[in-house]
């Protein structure tokens, strides 16, 4: 059953801001086809199915929620993928984290870390990211779990 909820909107201009976006996107899933580097506009954009961690409480629940979310980065000068098959657009990627390593301030490298050793690296002249939920939320019986061993 789909329902309307308050949409999450976040922006990042430094590494600490990006950590908040990374936490909100932990365990988001996306298809390879939903990742796009647009060199003419120096933008990287993607659409993900975000697990709504903010909707989780201490109580055990039978159902959880995901929401379609857009994320884009400005000032992108290059994008490189590792262990992501561009020829498999239906391939599914599970996002673990996004980090920013500043090089010559304010430029740096944004790294998307996916399960299975896949990575996406964006070179940016300055960090500017925007996350926006895109609307309806749906229920899922599955809650992501991480084996810490």
C-alpha positions in Angstrom: 0.0 0.0 0.0 1.4 3.4 -1.0 1.0 6.4 1.3 2.1 10.0 1.4 4.7 11.1 3.9 6.9 14.1 4.5 9.6 14.2 1.9 13.2 14.4 2.9 15.3 17.2 1.3 19.0 17.6 2.1 21.9 19.6 0.7 25.7 19.1 1.2 28.5 21.6 0.8 31.1 19.9 2.9 32.1 16.4 4.1 30.0 16.7 7.3 26.9 17.5 5.3 27.6 14.6 2.9 27.8 12.3 5.9 24.2 13.1 6.7 23.1 12.4 3.1 25.2 9.1 3.2 23.4 8.0 6.4 20.0 8.7 4.8 21.0 6.7 1.7 22.6 3.7 3.5 21.1 0.6 1.9 19.4 2.4 -1.0 19.2 0.4 -4.1 19.4 1.5 -7.7 19.8 0.2 -11.2 22.9 0.9 -13.3 20.6 2.7 -15.8 19.6 5.2 -13.1 23.1 6.6 -12.8 24.0 9.5 -15.2 27.0 11.7 -15.7 26.0 14.8 -17.8 29.4 16.3 -18.9 27.8 19.3 -20.8 26.2 20.5 -17.6 28.9 19.1 -15.2 26.2 17.3 -13.2 25.9 13.7 -12.0 22.4 12.6 -11.2 20.8 9.3 -9.9 17.5 7.9 -8.7 17.5 5.4 -5.9 15.0 3.5 -3.8 15.9 4.7 -0.3 15.2 2.8 2.9 13.4 5.1 5.3 15.7 4.7 8.3 14.0 7.8 9.9 10.8 5.8 10.0 12.3 3.0 12.1 11.8 3.0 15.8 12.9 0.7 18.7 9.9 -1.6 18.3 9.9 -4.6 16.0 7.9 -4.1 12.9 6.5 -6.4 10.3 6.7 -3.8 7.5 9.2 -1.1 6.7 9.3 1.7 4.0 11.2 2.7 0.9 10.8 5.9 -1.1 12.0 6.9 -4.6 14.8 9.6 -4.1 16.7 11.8 -6.5 20.4 12.8 -5.8 22.5 15.1 -7.9 26.0 16.6 -7.7 27.0 19.9 -9.4 30.6 20.9 -10.5 31.5 17.4 -11.6 34.5 17.2 -13.9 34.7 13.4 -14.3 33.0 10.2 -13.3 34.7 6.8 -13.1 33.2 3.4 -12.2 34.9 0.3 -10.8 33.1 -3.1 -10.9 30.0 -1.6 -12.4 29.0 -3.2 -15.7 27.8 -0.4 -18.0 26.6 -3.0 -20.5 24.2 -4.4 -17.8 21.7 -1.5 -17.3 19.4 -3.7 -15.2 22.2 -4.5 -12.8 21.2 -3.7 -9.2 23.6 -1.7 -6.9 23.2 -1.6 -3.1 24.7 1.7 -1.7 26.6 1.4 1.5 28.0 4.9 1.9 29.1 8.1 0.1 32.2 9.9 1.2 34.1 13.1 0.2 37.9 13.4 0.2 39.0 17.0 -0.2 42.1 17.4 -2.4 42.9 21.1 -3.2 40.1 22.9 -1.4 37.3 23.1 -2.3 37.8 20.4 -4.9 37.9 16.7 -4.2 36.6 13.2 -4.8 33.1 11.9 -4.0 33.1 8.1 -3.7 29.9 6.0 -3.8 30.7 2.7 -2.1 28.4 -0.2 -3.1 28.3 -3.8 -1.8 30.3 -6.3 -3.8 33.3 -4.0 -4.2 31.6 -1.6 -6.7 32.6 2.1 -6.6 31.7 5.2 -8.4 34.2 8.2 -8.1 33.2 11.7 -9.0 35.8 14.5 -9.3 34.3 17.8 -8.2 35.6 21.3 -8.3 33.5 22.0 -5.2 31.1 19.9 -3.2 27.4 20.7 -4.0 24.9 17.9 -3.6 21.1 17.8 -3.3 18.9 14.9 -2.2 15.1 15.1 -2.6 12.5 12.4 -2.1 10.3 12.2 -5.1 6.9 11.3 -3.6 5.1 8.1 -2.7 6.4 5.7 -0.1 5.8 1.9 -0.3 5.9 -0.8 2.3 8.5 -3.6 2.2 8.8 -6.6 4.6 12.6 -6.5 4.4 14.8 -4.5 6.6 18.5 -4.3 5.6 20.8 -6.0 8.0 24.6 -6.0 8.2 26.7 -8.8 9.5 29.3 -7.0 11.6 31.7 -10.1 11.8 
